[in-house]
Amino acid sequence: MQPDTIEQARQAFLAGVARFEQGDAPGAEAAFAQALRLAPGRPSVLLNLGLTRVHLQRYTEALAPLREALAANPQAADGWAALGVACSALGHWAEALAALERALSLGLAHDDLRLRRARALARLGRVAEAVAAYRELLAITPVLADAWVELGELHRESGAHALAADCYRQGLTHGADPTLTGYLLAAVTREGQVPRPPRAYVQTLFDQYADDFDAHLVGTLGYQGHRVLVQRLPEAVPSRLLRVLDVGCGTGLCAPLVRQRAAHLTGVDLSAEMVAKARQRGLYDELIVGDLHEVLADTPQRFDLVLAADVFIYVGELESVFERLAACMTPGGWLAFTVERGTPGSGAELQPSLRYTHAPDYIAALAQRHGFRGEACFTEPIRHDQQRPLLADYHYLQHSGQKKPGSRGAGL
């Protein structure tokens, strides 16, 4: 390498450092990239380029320079920390854990790194170690609201509901999101009224689940609700339907089963990532990203069949849903849906699973108030939960086109 090239690389590197310190991360990245072109393989340049890309949240592009830099200089604690952050963001949990533990062993004893390590252990299914890691962190810094809530989630998922409740309360004390954490606390204590789950929680849950949804739900959990719901439609449902609405369509599992019967098929889901997967099937005439209540209130369409497979468990109370469905269905139209059965008199009840159960008498009362008559109902497994069959009620209601006297208005 020529001396002038070395000097150009040095100047580009120093410019990158200066720009990063000035808050110009894009400019810093460009300067480090230029330095690397002039001086390929320099560990200091690779490290700073990787660190800058992590700062810019361009995690995939950060991996190669960080790995190469750390292979040359394995004592670079900040490099291991950045690699741990990047791998965590990308879901590479085993590499994330190894990188974070290396950073901690080299003296970077930051709360953020300890928290990320606990998360990585949890994602890898090493629950006992994750609990210990959260406890160790909280013994050092007890004001970390996120850590309390995440520890509570581990306890909730393992069935230790009293411990989970204590953690959620600590999280609330230290500033955790009151809407989400209050929802989690209500699920494990059955105290307080939460008629609907937090919208952001449901949206985030299914956005993150979209890529693995079909493989996990159908392949791993043996989900069959969509198939049973459509295959067991009553014979009175016409073989040819003008408009069909798939509520909470997800990735579009119902679409192949009902497409031939529908002249026009609409899908609705709160998760944009789920709708993107459904669009790839090419079976829907219309797909809408939005809240079920808002979409039903705004639609000018009238539907001959509405499907809601494994959806109402994430909706909660159904009074307003039935109001809006009654207003957007054709006379004689059909509503087919599944719910997890609650005990009589329990209404719509939030469970520690973070799903709602719906009692049969609650469904019957809703149907009567909003002009539906129950034509069929049966109970069958919908999927597996903790390696046991999870039973669901499959309901088929027909709308009369009229509402019972004294029922609420449609609210449209």
Secondary structure, 3 states (H helix, E strand, C coil): CCHHHHHHHHHHHHHHHHHHHCCCHHHHHHHHHHHHHHCCCCHHHHHHHHHHHHHCCCHHHHHHHHHHHHHHCCCCHHHHHHHHHHHHHHCCHHHHHHHHHHHHHCCCCCHHHHHHHHHHHHHCCCHHHHHHHHHHHHHHCCCCHHHHHHHHHHHHHCCCHHHHHHHHHHHHHCCCCHHHHHHHHHHHHCCCCCCCCCHHHHHHHHHHHHHHHHHHHHHHCCCCHHHHHHHCCCCCCCCCEEEEEEECCCCCCCHHHHHHHEEEEEEEECCHHHHHHHHHHCCCCEEEECCHHHHHHHCCCCEEEEEECCCHHHCCCCHHHHHHHHHCEEEEEEEEEEEEECCCCCCEEECCCCCEEECHHHHHHHHHHCCEEEEEEEEEEEEEECCEEEEEEEEEEEECCCCCCCCCCCCC
